């Protein structure tokens, strides 16, 4: 049976460490989250982010905007926050309504206030091996989980299933920068089970419940499940067939309680680092 990699436990330790550091600051870091529309999942995520930020001693503010807001007005809202010296981190909750150009919105955020680490400047710096102002939160959390569990990355074959700008691509850079051999798979990849079965570290980030099966897994592989799929009965399932894969893998993250809590913890870590950068 695989060893469980519990992000919930590690994230609690990280948040407490951040809280202790914030106690010693004269000013408190300020995180502002913008949410557009009434997407139920987005509202849950934003509520968790606000709650955890407040637990860490941050000033936390949520700006709720109507789904009908246009591109120009949303960009103006971001410009106001960019100019506000009391705001250290800005996050626009994704997905945005279809009439909004999300790439343009992310690019409008100052790289030095981009707590999600998704601005082209931050992604570009990560890609060429320079330190970004902020590292993409979910990939950063995955690296922290591997390091906390003393899982070697250097020289290992890491296979990522999913090439999103939020997880797959930035994670590939983080792993490459730590000397892993990285294969990024996607919907057009042929012989996916065969490639997955070669992985020392397998990351599933496709948004399809129980997509990765046990016969895709190399014996004793490390399996990181990024998927959070809410079923009709309200149950949360990952992208990995947990019950079967757990019997074969060496390490595995559960869903919930695996990667998810680490994303929020690294969001706070990024906010604190940006706060320090802005107050040098």
C-alpha angles and dihedrals in degrees: 000000000000124000110250116239102210112201091179092067096044093045090054089054092049093048091049091050090051091048091054091051093047090052088068095051121097090213125039124231113254122216121189121194121194118204122186120201131345106294102158095214091048091051091053092049093047091049090052092048092051093046094049092045090054091048087056091053097254127142102246127190132178120203110202115201131186117258089237094064112127128232095255095052093048091050090050089054090054091047090056090053092045089058095044107098090198091064113082102171133030124193127180109201113234142251099054124196113282095251090061120084100228094191091057091048093052090047090052091063113090108253087230090059098038100114092174090061091225101120112116089242092056094043090046093051089049091049094055095043100258122130110263122216085245133006121226104271104228096044089045089052091051091053090049090052092052092047094046090054092047092242110164115234103174113097093004125126108241119192118195118195105204130042102210122149089236100052119355103049100040091044090054089056093048091051093045090050087056091052100255120145103241131203117185115202129190144165093298096049114119122218091015096168090052093051092045091052090062093059124114086186117028121190119191116200108151106109096238116122116241091354096144113068131201094252088061091062128092113225111272093004121156109246120198114190113200095170122113108183118172111210127209091262089055094253118139118229130182129222089259126077089239101188093054100034092049089066092058107031126085094218131009138177117229125226115253108025099032123081097352099074090045091060091061093042091054090046088060091044089054091048091052092048092050090048090054092046091052093048101048 
